[in-house]
Amino acid sequence: MSAPAVEPDPWLLSILVCPLTREKLRYDAAARELVSDAASLAYPVRNGVPVMLVEAARRLDAA
């Protein structure tokens, strides 16, 4: 049985930007990721804490 998801603080989400592009991020609650559409990267959110490292980000598929 997994632990319930911890959501990031809404205020924190409102001020975070992509470390690569400095553009705003959008939160994907279903995937628990912060998405940078400009960089095509998704940064993981672990236990409610965004991991804002480019090396930890998942590359989004180009459509």
CHARMM-style PDB file with segment names, atoms N, HN, CA, C and O in Angstrom:
ATOM      1  N   MET     1       0.841  -1.175   0.000  1.00  0.00      PROA
ATOM      2  CA  MET     1       0.000   0.000   0.000  1.00  0.00      PROA
ATOM      3  C   MET     1       0.887   1.240   0.000  1.00  0.00      PROA
ATOM      4  O   MET     1       1.756   1.383   0.860  1.00  0.00      PROA
ATOM      5  N   SER     2       0.671   2.134  -0.959  1.00  0.00      PROA
ATOM      6  HN  SER     2      -0.035   2.018  -1.658  1.00  0.00      PROA
ATOM      7  CA  SER     2       1.517   3.323  -1.062  1.00  0.00      PROA
ATOM      8  C   SER     2       0.946   4.459  -0.226  1.00  0.00      PROA
ATOM      9  O   SER     2      -0.251   4.504   0.059  1.00  0.00      PROA
ATOM     10  N   ALA     3       1.821   5.366   0.158  1.00  0.00      PROA
ATOM     11  HN  ALA     3       2.793   5.329  -0.073  1.00  0.00      PROA
ATOM     12  CA  ALA     3       1.428   6.528   0.950  1.00  0.00      PROA
ATOM     13  C   ALA     3       0.658   7.499   0.063  1.00  0.00      PROA
ATOM     14  O   ALA     3       0.896   7.554  -1.144  1.00  0.00      PROA
ATOM     15  N   PRO     4      -0.261   8.263   0.644  1.00  0.00      PROA
ATOM     16  CA  PRO     4      -0.986   9.250  -0.159  1.00  0.00      PROA
ATOM     17  C   PRO     4      -0.045  10.319  -0.693  1.00  0.00      PROA
ATOM     18  O   PRO     4       0.963  10.651  -0.070  1.00  0.00      PROA
ATOM     19  N   ALA     5      -0.392  10.845  -1.850  1.00  0.00      PROA
ATOM     20  HN  ALA     5      -1.211  10.574  -2.356  1.00  0.00      PROA
ATOM     21  CA  ALA     5       0.433  11.874  -2.482  1.00  0.00      PROA
ATOM     22  C   ALA     5       0.412  13.153  -1.654  1.00  0.00      PROA
ATOM     23  O   ALA     5      -0.636  13.564  -1.155  1.00  0.00      PROA
ATOM     24  N   VAL     6       1.563  13.769  -1.516  1.00  0.00      PROA
ATOM     25  HN  VAL     6       2.414  13.435  -1.922  1.00  0.00      PROA
ATOM     26  CA  VAL     6       1.679  15.059  -0.837  1.00  0.00      PROA
ATOM     27  C   VAL     6       1.763  16.119  -1.925  1.00  0.00      PROA
ATOM     28  O   VAL     6       2.675  16.110  -2.752  1.00  0.00      PROA
ATOM     29  N   GLU     7       0.806  17.022  -1.910  1.00  0.00      PROA
ATOM     30  HN  GLU     7       0.065  17.029  -1.238  1.00  0.00      PROA
ATOM     31  CA  GLU     7       0.766  18.069  -2.923  1.00  0.00      PROA
ATOM     32  C   GLU     7       1.717  19.206  -2.554  1.00  0.00      PROA
ATOM     33  O   GLU     7       1.856  19.536  -1.376  1.00  0.00      PROA
ATOM     34  N   PRO     8       2.370  19.804  -3.542  1.00  0.00      PROA
ATOM     35  CA  PRO     8       3.241  20.944  -3.264  1.00  0.00      PROA
ATOM     36  C   PRO     8       2.417  22.167  -2.839  1.00  0.00      PROA
ATOM     37  O   PRO     8       1.237  22.282  -3.171  1.00  0.00      PROA
ATOM     38  N   ASP     9       3.048  23.055  -2.117  1.00  0.00      PROA
ATOM     39  HN  ASP     9       4.006  22.962  -1.848  1.00  0.00      PROA
ATOM     40  CA  ASP     9       2.413  24.282  -1.657  1.00  0.00      PROA
ATOM     41  C   ASP     9       2.027  25.149  -2.865  1.00  0.00      PROA
ATOM     42  O   ASP     9       2.875  25.416  -3.717  1.00  0.00      PROA
ATOM     43  N   PRO    10       0.765  25.593  -2.955  1.00  0.00      PROA
ATOM     44  CA  PRO    10       0.340  26.420  -4.094  1.00  0.00      PROA
ATOM     45  C   PRO    10       1.161  27.700  -4.251  1.00  0.00      PROA
ATOM     46  O   PRO    10       1.433  28.123  -5.374  1.00  0.00      PROA
ATOM     47  N   TRP    11       1.555  28.316  -3.149  1.00  0.00      PROA
ATOM     48  HN  TRP    11       1.335  27.972  -2.236  1.00  0.00      PROA
ATOM     49  CA  TRP    11       2.373  29.526  -3.238  1.00  0.00      PROA
ATOM     50  C   TRP    11       3.714  29.208  -3.894  1.00  0.00      PROA
ATOM     51  O   TRP    11       4.189  29.964  -4.742  1.00  0.00      PROA
ATOM     52  N   LEU    12       4.319  28.093  -3.502  1.00  0.00      PROA
ATOM     53  HN  LEU    12       3.933  27.479  -2.813  1.00  0.00      PROA
ATOM     54  CA  LEU    12       5.598  27.694  -4.085  1.00  0.00      PROA
ATOM     55  C   LEU    12       5.442  27.470  -5.588  1.00  0.00      PROA
ATOM     56  O   LEU    12       6.281  27.900  -6.379  1.00  0.00      PROA
ATOM     57  N   LEU    13       4.368  26.796  -5.971  1.00  0.00      PROA
ATOM     58  HN  LEU    13       3.686  26.446  -5.329  1.00  0.00      PROA
ATOM     59  CA  LEU    13       4.131  26.550  -7.399  1.00  0.00      PROA
ATOM     60  C   LEU    13       3.983  27.852  -8.182  1.00  0.00      PROA
ATOM     61  O   LEU    13       4.360  27.926  -9.351  1.00  0.00      PROA
ATOM     62  N   SER    14       3.436  28.871  -7.538  1.00  0.00      PROA
ATOM     63  HN  SER    14       3.130  28.811  -6.588  1.00  0.00      PROA
ATOM     64  CA  SER    14       3.205  30.139  -8.234  1.00  0.00      PROA
ATOM     65  C   SER    14       4.489  30.915  -8.521  1.00  0.00      PROA
ATOM     66  O   SER    14       4.505  31.776  -9.400  1.00  0.00      PROA
ATOM     67  N   ILE    15       5.564  30.620  -7.792  1.00  0.00      PROA
ATOM     68  HN  ILE    15       5.552  29.920  -7.078  1.00  0.00      PROA
ATOM     69  CA  ILE    15       6.810  31.374  -7.996  1.00  0.00      PROA
ATOM     70  C   ILE    15       7.908  30.588  -8.710  1.00  0.00      PROA
ATOM     71  O   ILE    15       8.900  31.170  -9.147  1.00  0.00      PROA
ATOM     72  N   LEU    16       7.739  29.279  -8.830  1.00  0.00      PROA
ATOM     73  HN  LEU    16       6.932  28.806  -8.474  1.00  0.00      PROA
ATOM     74  CA  LEU    16       8.778  28.474  -9.474  1.00  0.00      PROA
ATOM     75  C   LEU    16       8.809  28.704 -10.975  1.00  0.00      PROA
ATOM     76  O   LEU    16       7.770  28.887 -11.611  1.00  0.00      PROA
ATOM     77  N   VAL    17      10.002  28.693 -11.528  1.00  0.00      PROA
ATOM     78  HN  VAL    17      10.846  28.545 -11.012  1.00  0.00      PROA
ATOM     79  CA  VAL    17      10.199  28.780 -12.976  1.00  0.00      PROA
ATOM     80  C   VAL    17      11.170  27.690 -13.400  1.00  0.00      PROA
ATOM     81  O   VAL    17      11.907  27.148 -12.577  1.00  0.00      PROA
ATOM     82  N   CYS    18      11.165  27.380 -14.657  1.00  0.00      PROA
ATOM     83  HN  CYS    18      10.565  27.820 -15.326  1.00  0.00      PROA
ATOM     84  CA  CYS    18      12.087  26.386 -15.198  1.00  0.00      PROA
ATOM     85  C   CYS    18      13.517  26.894 -15.027  1.00  0.00      PROA
ATOM     86  O   CYS    18      13.808  28.026 -15.412  1.00  0.00      PROA
ATOM     87  N   PRO    19      14.414  26.090 -14.463  1.00  0.00      PROA
ATOM     88  CA  PRO    19      15.795  26.547 -14.290  1.00  0.00      PROA
ATOM     89  C   PRO    19      16.545  26.715 -15.616  1.00  0.00      PROA
ATOM     90  O   PRO    19      17.574  27.389 -15.669  1.00  0.00      PROA
ATOM     91  N   LEU    20      16.034  26.111 -16.666  1.00  0.00      PROA
ATOM     92  HN  LEU    20      15.198  25.564 -16.623  1.00  0.00      PROA
ATOM     93  CA  LEU    20      16.699  26.196 -17.967  1.00  0.00      PROA
ATOM     94  C   LEU    20      16.228  27.413 -18.766  1.00  0.00      PROA
ATOM     95  O   LEU    20      17.043  28.125 -19.353  1.00  0.00      PROA
ATOM     96  N   THR    21      14.916  27.654 -18.790  1.00  0.00      PROA
ATOM     97  HN  THR    21      14.253  27.076 -18.313  1.00  0.00      PROA
ATOM     98  CA  THR    21      14.358  28.717 -19.630  1.00  0.00      PROA
ATOM     99  C   THR    21      13.880  29.937 -18.850  1.00  0.00      PROA
ATOM    100  O   THR    21      13.679  31.006 -19.427  1.00  0.00      PROA
ATOM    101  N   ARG    22      13.699  29.780 -17.546  1.00  0.00      PROA
ATOM    102  HN  ARG    22      13.862  28.912 -17.077  1.00  0.00      PROA
ATOM    103  CA  ARG    22      13.146  30.831 -16.663  1.00  0.00      PROA
ATOM    104  C   ARG    22      11.686  31.144 -16.984  1.00  0.00      PROA
ATOM    105  O   ARG    22      11.184  32.203 -16.606  1.00  0.00      PROA
ATOM    106  N   GLU    23      11.001  30.234 -17.678  1.00  0.00      PROA
ATOM    107  HN  GLU    23      11.409  29.374 -17.985  1.00  0.00      PROA
ATOM    108  CA  GLU    23       9.579  30.374 -17.988  1.00  0.00      PROA
ATOM    109  C   GLU    23       8.750  29.738 -16.874  1.00  0.00      PROA
ATOM    110  O   GLU    23       9.242  28.889 -16.130  1.00  0.00      PROA
ATOM    111  N   LYS    24       7.478  30.159 -16.766  1.00  0.00      PROA
ATOM    112  HN  LYS    24       7.078  30.848 -17.370  1.00  0.00      PROA
ATOM    113  CA  LYS    24       6.579  29.595 -15.770  1.00  0.00      PROA
ATOM    114  C   LYS    24       6.354  28.110 -16.036  1.00  0.00      PROA
ATOM    115  O   LYS    24       6.470  27.633 -17.165  1.00  0.00      PROA
ATOM    116  N   LEU    25       6.030  27.402 -14.970  1.00  0.00      PROA
ATOM    117  HN  LEU    25       5.936  27.790 -14.053  1.00  0.00      PROA
ATOM    118  CA  LEU    25       5.761  25.969 -15.046  1.00  0.00      PROA
ATOM    119  C   LEU    25       4.285  25.724 -14.791  1.00  0.00      PROA
ATOM    120  O   LEU    25       3.603  26.545 -14.178  1.00  0.00      PROA
ATOM    121  N   ARG    26       3.797  24.582 -15.270  1.00  0.00      PROA
ATOM    122  HN  ARG    26       4.351  23.915 -15.768  1.00  0.00      PROA
ATOM    123  CA  ARG    26       2.438  24.169 -14.920  1.00  0.00      PROA
ATOM    124  C   ARG    26       2.528  22.840 -14.178  1.00  0.00      PROA
ATOM    125  O   ARG    26       3.364  21.991 -14.486  1.00  0.00      PROA
ATOM    126  N   TYR    27       1.651  22.683 -13.196  1.00  0.00      PROA
ATOM    127  HN  TYR    27       0.972  23.372 -12.946  1.00  0.00      PROA
ATOM    128  CA  TYR    27       1.671  21.480 -12.374  1.00  0.00      PROA
ATOM    129  C   TYR    27       0.722  20.445 -12.945  1.00  0.00      PROA
ATOM    130  O   TYR    27      -0.459  20.724 -13.153  1.00  0.00      PROA
ATOM    131  N   ASP    28       1.236  19.255 -13.197  1.00  0.00      PROA
ATOM    132  HN  ASP    28       2.195  19.029 -13.028  1.00  0.00      PROA
ATOM    133  CA  ASP    28       0.436  18.118 -13.647  1.00  0.00      PROA
ATOM    134  C   ASP    28       0.246  17.217 -12.426  1.00  0.00      PROA
ATOM    135  O   ASP    28       1.128  16.434 -12.075  1.00  0.00      PROA
ATOM    136  N   ALA    29      -0.920  17.342 -11.787  1.00  0.00      PROA
ATOM    137  HN  ALA    29      -1.636  17.979 -12.072  1.00  0.00      PROA
ATOM    138  CA  ALA    29      -1.182  16.610 -10.545  1.00  0.00      PROA
ATOM    139  C   ALA    29      -1.225  15.102 -10.772  1.00  0.00      PROA
ATOM    140  O   ALA    29      -0.772  14.334  -9.924  1.00  0.00      PROA
ATOM    141  N   ALA    30      -1.764  14.676 -11.905  1.00  0.00      PROA
ATOM    142  HN  ALA    30      -2.133  15.299 -12.594  1.00  0.00      PROA
ATOM    143  CA  ALA    30      -1.871  13.242 -12.189  1.00  0.00      PROA
ATOM    144  C   ALA    30      -0.490  12.588 -12.285  1.00  0.00      PROA
ATOM    145  O   ALA    30      -0.288  11.474 -11.803  1.00  0.00      PROA
ATOM    146  N   ALA    31       0.455  13.292 -12.911  1.00  0.00      PROA
ATOM    147  HN  ALA    31       0.291  14.197 -13.302  1.00  0.00      PROA
ATOM    148  CA  ALA    31       1.811  12.760 -13.090  1.00  0.00      PROA
ATOM    149  C   ALA    31       2.752  13.178 -11.966  1.00  0.00      PROA
ATOM    150  O   ALA    31       3.876  12.685 -11.872  1.00  0.00      PROA
ATOM    151  N   ARG    32       2.282  14.103 -11.102  1.00  0.00      PROA
ATOM    152  HN  ARG    32       1.369  14.504 -11.178  1.00  0.00      PROA
ATOM    153  CA  ARG    32       3.122  14.669 -10.033  1.00  0.00      PROA
ATOM    154  C   ARG    32       4.408  15.253 -10.609  1.00  0.00      PROA
ATOM    155  O   ARG    32       5.513  14.913 -10.187  1.00  0.00      PROA
ATOM    156  N   GLU    33       4.233  16.138 -11.582  1.00  0.00      PROA
ATOM    157  HN  GLU    33       3.336  16.415 -11.926  1.00  0.00      PROA
ATOM    158  CA  GLU    33       5.363  16.775 -12.249  1.00  0.00      PROA
ATOM    159  C   GLU    33       5.071  18.249 -12.484  1.00  0.00      PROA
ATOM    160  O   GLU    33       3.918  18.661 -12.615  1.00  0.00      PROA
ATOM    161  N   LEU    34       6.139  19.030 -12.534  1.00  0.00      PROA
ATOM    162  HN  LEU    34       7.075  18.696 -12.428  1.00  0.00      PROA
ATOM    163  CA  LEU    34       6.065  20.414 -12.976  1.00  0.00      PROA
ATOM    164  C   LEU    34       6.551  20.422 -14.418  1.00  0.00      PROA
ATOM    165  O   LEU    34       7.664  19.980 -14.703  1.00  0.00      PROA
ATOM    166  N   VAL    35       5.732  20.917 -15.315  1.00  0.00      PROA
ATOM    167  HN  VAL    35       4.828  21.276 -15.083  1.00  0.00      PROA
ATOM    168  CA  VAL    35       6.019  20.830 -16.744  1.00  0.00      PROA
ATOM    169  C   VAL    35       6.470  22.177 -17.280  1.00  0.00      PROA
ATOM    170  O   VAL    35       5.830  23.205 -17.060  1.00  0.00      PROA
ATOM    171  N   SER    36       7.595  22.143 -17.992  1.00  0.00      PROA
ATOM    172  HN  SER    36       8.115  21.308 -18.171  1.00  0.00      PROA
ATOM    173  CA  SER    36       8.087  23.303 -18.717  1.00  0.00      PROA
ATOM    174  C   SER    36       7.800  23.052 -20.185  1.00  0.00      PROA
ATOM    175  O   SER    36       8.504  22.288 -20.845  1.00  0.00      PROA
ATOM    176  N   ASP    37       6.748  23.710 -20.697  1.00  0.00      PROA
ATOM    177  HN  ASP    37       6.176  24.331 -20.161  1.00  0.00      PROA
ATOM    178  CA  ASP    37       6.423  23.554 -22.112  1.00  0.00      PROA
ATOM    179  C   ASP    37       7.521  24.147 -22.983  1.00  0.00      PROA
ATOM    180  O   ASP    37       7.789  23.639 -24.072  1.00  0.00      PROA
ATOM    181  N   ALA    38       8.156  25.213 -22.517  1.00  0.00      PROA
ATOM    182  HN  ALA    38       7.938  25.625 -21.632  1.00  0.00      PROA
ATOM    183  CA  ALA    38       9.213  25.879 -23.292  1.00  0.00      PROA
ATOM    184  C   ALA    38      10.426  24.973 -23.485  1.00  0.00      PROA
ATOM    185  O   ALA    38      11.039  24.980 -24.553  1.00  0.00      PROA
ATOM    186  N   ALA    39      10.776  24.197 -22.464  1.00  0.00      PROA
ATOM    187  HN  ALA    39      10.278  24.192 -21.597  1.00  0.00      PROA
ATOM    188  CA  ALA    39      11.955  23.337 -22.538  1.00  0.00      PROA
ATOM    189  C   ALA    39      11.606  21.886 -22.860  1.00  0.00      PROA
ATOM    190  O   ALA    39      12.499  21.063 -23.061  1.00  0.00      PROA
ATOM    191  N   SER    40      10.308  21.570 -22.908  1.00  0.00      PROA
ATOM    192  HN  SER    40       9.583  22.239 -22.744  1.00  0.00      PROA
ATOM    193  CA  SER    40       9.849  20.183 -23.114  1.00  0.00      PROA
ATOM    194  C   SER    40      10.429  19.246 -22.061  1.00  0.00      PROA
ATOM    195  O   SER    40      10.905  18.151 -22.362  1.00  0.00      PROA
ATOM    196  N   LEU    41      10.370  19.718 -20.801  1.00  0.00      PROA
ATOM    197  HN  LEU    41       9.983  20.607 -20.556  1.00  0.00      PROA
ATOM    198  CA  LEU    41      10.859  18.932 -19.678  1.00  0.00      PROA
ATOM    199  C   LEU    41       9.783  18.854 -18.598  1.00  0.00      PROA
ATOM    200  O   LEU    41       8.959  19.757 -18.454  1.00  0.00      PROA
ATOM    201  N   ALA    42       9.810  17.758 -17.844  1.00  0.00      PROA
ATOM    202  HN  ALA    42      10.479  17.024 -17.960  1.00  0.00      PROA
ATOM    203  CA  ALA    42       8.909  17.591 -16.709  1.00  0.00      PROA
ATOM    204  C   ALA    42       9.755  17.290 -15.475  1.00  0.00      PROA
ATOM    205  O   ALA    42      10.470  16.290 -15.420  1.00  0.00      PROA
ATOM    206  N   TYR    43       9.657  18.170 -14.495  1.00  0.00      PROA
ATOM    207  HN  TYR    43       9.076  18.982 -14.539  1.00  0.00      PROA
ATOM    208  CA  TYR    43      10.420  18.027 -13.256  1.00  0.00      PROA
ATOM    209  C   TYR    43       9.590  17.257 -12.237  1.00  0.00      PROA
ATOM    210  O   TYR    43       8.426  17.594 -12.019  1.00  0.00      PROA
ATOM    211  N   PRO    44      10.159  16.232 -11.608  1.00  0.00      PROA
ATOM    212  CA  PRO    44       9.375  15.441 -10.657  1.00  0.00      PROA
ATOM    213  C   PRO    44       9.091  16.202  -9.365  1.00  0.00      PROA
ATOM    214  O   PRO    44       9.841  17.093  -8.967  1.00  0.00      PROA
ATOM    215  N   VAL    45       7.990  15.826  -8.726  1.00  0.00      PROA
ATOM    216  HN  VAL    45       7.381  15.102  -9.049  1.00  0.00      PROA
ATOM    217  CA  VAL    45       7.653  16.333  -7.401  1.00  0.00      PROA
ATOM    218  C   VAL    45       7.637  15.112  -6.491  1.00  0.00      PROA
ATOM    219  O   VAL    45       6.809  14.218  -6.663  1.00  0.00      PROA
ATOM    220  N   ARG    46       8.539  15.072  -5.534  1.00  0.00      PROA
ATOM    221  HN  ARG    46       9.212  15.799  -5.394  1.00  0.00      PROA
ATOM    222  CA  ARG    46       8.671  13.928  -4.624  1.00  0.00      PROA
ATOM    223  C   ARG    46       8.301  14.345  -3.215  1.00  0.00      PROA
ATOM    224  O   ARG    46       8.912  15.247  -2.642  1.00  0.00      PROA
ATOM    225  N   ASN    47       7.293  13.681  -2.656  1.00  0.00      PROA
ATOM    226  HN  ASN    47       6.797  12.948  -3.121  1.00  0.00      PROA
ATOM    227  CA  ASN    47       6.810  13.995  -1.308  1.00  0.00      PROA
ATOM    228  C   ASN    47       6.469  15.472  -1.157  1.00  0.00      PROA
ATOM    229  O   ASN    47       6.708  16.068  -0.108  1.00  0.00      PROA
ATOM    230  N   GLY    48       5.910  16.055  -2.209  1.00  0.00      PROA
ATOM    231  HN  GLY    48       5.716  15.570  -3.062  1.00  0.00      PROA
ATOM    232  CA  GLY    48       5.513  17.453  -2.176  1.00  0.00      PROA
ATOM    233  C   GLY    48       6.632  18.435  -2.459  1.00  0.00      PROA
ATOM    234  O   GLY    48       6.405  19.645  -2.443  1.00  0.00      PROA
ATOM    235  N   VAL    49       7.841  17.940  -2.718  1.00  0.00      PROA
ATOM    236  HN  VAL    49       8.025  16.957  -2.730  1.00  0.00      PROA
ATOM    237  CA  VAL    49       8.994  18.810  -2.954  1.00  0.00      PROA
ATOM    238  C   VAL    49       9.414  18.731  -4.429  1.00  0.00      PROA
ATOM    239  O   VAL    49       9.794  17.662  -4.905  1.00  0.00      PROA
ATOM    240  N   PRO    50       9.348  19.853  -5.152  1.00  0.00      PROA
ATOM    241  CA  PRO    50       9.788  19.855  -6.546  1.00  0.00      PROA
ATOM    242  C   PRO    50      11.304  19.643  -6.645  1.00  0.00      PROA
ATOM    243  O   PRO    50      12.076  20.258  -5.910  1.00  0.00      PROA
ATOM    244  N   VAL    51      11.709  18.776  -7.552  1.00  0.00      PROA
ATOM    245  HN  VAL    51      11.081  18.276  -8.149  1.00  0.00      PROA
ATOM    246  CA  VAL    51      13.133  18.528  -7.809  1.00  0.00      PROA
ATOM    247  C   VAL    51      13.477  19.332  -9.056  1.00  0.00      PROA
ATOM    248  O   VAL    51      13.217  18.901 -10.180  1.00  0.00      PROA
ATOM    249  N   MET    52      14.068  20.506  -8.843  1.00  0.00      PROA
ATOM    250  HN  MET    52      14.279  20.856  -7.930  1.00  0.00      PROA
ATOM    251  CA  MET    52      14.294  21.456  -9.925  1.00  0.00      PROA
ATOM    252  C   MET    52      15.696  21.335 -10.530  1.00  0.00      PROA
ATOM    253  O   MET    52      16.395  22.334 -10.697  1.00  0.00      PROA
ATOM    254  N   LEU    53      16.090  20.132 -10.848  1.00  0.00      PROA
ATOM    255  HN  LEU    53      15.522  19.320 -10.713  1.00  0.00      PROA
ATOM    256  CA  LEU    53      17.374  19.873 -11.493  1.00  0.00      PROA
ATOM    257  C   LEU    53      17.117  19.405 -12.913  1.00  0.00      PROA
ATOM    258  O   LEU    53      16.327  18.486 -13.131  1.00  0.00      PROA
ATOM    259  N   VAL    54      17.769  20.021 -13.873  1.00  0.00      PROA
ATOM    260  HN  VAL    54      18.411  20.767 -13.697  1.00  0.00      PROA
ATOM    261  CA  VAL    54      17.600  19.627 -15.270  1.00  0.00      PROA
ATOM    262  C   VAL    54      17.957  18.152 -15.428  1.00  0.00      PROA
ATOM    263  O   VAL    54      17.325  17.441 -16.208  1.00  0.00      PROA
ATOM    264  N   GLU    55      18.958  17.693 -14.698  1.00  0.00      PROA
ATOM    265  HN  GLU    55      19.472  18.271 -14.063  1.00  0.00      PROA
ATOM    266  CA  GLU    55      19.399  16.299 -14.785  1.00  0.00      PROA
ATOM    267  C   GLU    55      18.329  15.326 -14.288  1.00  0.00      PROA
ATOM    268  O   GLU    55      18.320  14.165 -14.697  1.00  0.00      PROA
ATOM    269  N   ALA    56      17.431  15.779 -13.415  1.00  0.00      PROA
ATOM    270  HN  ALA    56      17.439  16.722 -13.083  1.00  0.00      PROA
ATOM    271  CA  ALA    56      16.376  14.921 -12.868  1.00  0.00      PROA
ATOM    272  C   ALA    56      15.101  14.989 -13.691  1.00  0.00      PROA
ATOM    273  O   ALA    56      14.181  14.202 -13.468  1.00  0.00      PROA
ATOM    274  N   ALA    57      15.029  15.914 -14.637  1.00  0.00      PROA
ATOM    275  HN  ALA    57      15.776  16.554 -14.818  1.00  0.00      PROA
ATOM    276  CA  ALA    57      13.815  16.109 -15.423  1.00  0.00      PROA
ATOM    277  C   ALA    57      13.664  15.026 -16.475  1.00  0.00      PROA
ATOM    278  O   ALA    57      14.633  14.444 -16.962  1.00  0.00      PROA
ATOM    279  N   ARG    58      12.414  14.788 -16.799  1.00  0.00      PROA
ATOM    280  HN  ARG    58      11.627  15.261 -16.403  1.00  0.00      PROA
ATOM    281  CA  ARG    58      12.060  13.837 -17.857  1.00  0.00      PROA
ATOM    282  C   ARG    58      11.783  14.638 -19.129  1.00  0.00      PROA
ATOM    283  O   ARG    58      11.050  15.626 -19.113  1.00  0.00      PROA
ATOM    284  N   ARG    59      12.391  14.186 -20.235  1.00  0.00      PROA
ATOM    285  HN  ARG    59      12.987  13.383 -20.248  1.00  0.00      PROA
ATOM    286  CA  ARG    59      12.165  14.858 -21.521  1.00  0.00      PROA
ATOM    287  C   ARG    59      10.787  14.465 -22.026  1.00  0.00      PROA
ATOM    288  O   ARG    59      10.421  13.290 -22.022  1.00  0.00      PROA
ATOM    289  N   LEU    60      10.030  15.462 -22.462  1.00  0.00      PROA
ATOM    290  HN  LEU    60      10.328  16.417 -22.466  1.00  0.00      PROA
ATOM    291  CA  LEU    60       8.706  15.195 -23.015  1.00  0.00      PROA
ATOM    292  C   LEU    60       8.836  14.828 -24.487  1.00  0.00      PROA
ATOM    293  O   LEU    60       9.665  15.380 -25.210  1.00  0.00      PROA
ATOM    294  N   ASP    61       8.016  13.904 -24.908  1.00  0.00      PROA
ATOM    295  HN  ASP    61       7.342  13.456 -24.321  1.00  0.00      PROA
ATOM    296  CA  ASP    61       8.023  13.500 -26.315  1.00  0.00      PROA
ATOM    297  C   ASP    61       7.559  14.641 -27.195  1.00  0.00      PROA
ATOM    298  O   ASP    61       6.600  15.339 -26.868  1.00  0.00      PROA
ATOM    299  N   ALA    62       8.228  14.823 -28.290  1.00  0.00      PROA
ATOM    300  HN  ALA    62       9.008  14.256 -28.556  1.00  0.00      PROA
ATOM    301  CA  ALA    62       7.814  15.853 -29.255  1.00  0.00      PROA
ATOM    302  C   ALA    62       6.632  15.298 -30.047  1.00  0.00      PROA
ATOM    303  O   ALA    62       6.681  14.185 -30.570  1.00  0.00      PROA
ATOM    304  N   ALA    63       5.586  16.087 -30.121  1.00  0.00      PROA
ATOM    305  HN  ALA    63       5.547  16.991 -29.696  1.00  0.00      PROA
ATOM    306  CA  ALA    63       4.390  15.618 -30.839  1.00  0.00      PROA
ATOM    307  C   ALA    63       4.306  16.261 -32.204  1.00  0.00      PROA
ATOM    308  OT1 ALA    63       3.370  15.992 -32.956  1.00  0.00      PROA
TER     309      ALA     63
END
